[in-house]
Amino acid sequence: MWASALIIAALLAAVAAVMAAAGKKQIAKAGTPTPEQAIDSVKADVAEIKETAHR
């Protein structure tokens, strides 16, 4: 009885390890998230301020 529990636990641990490795690979492939909209908004604000300052 205990042997079957040990086999099932080992199997579940192996599946969890494979899933963790696959998830880590996907996260590494995705890279760091960049807030594109915020960057564009700040650039537009800076351009507006520079334009206003030159008047």
Long-range contacts (C-beta under 8 A, 24 or more apart in sequence): none
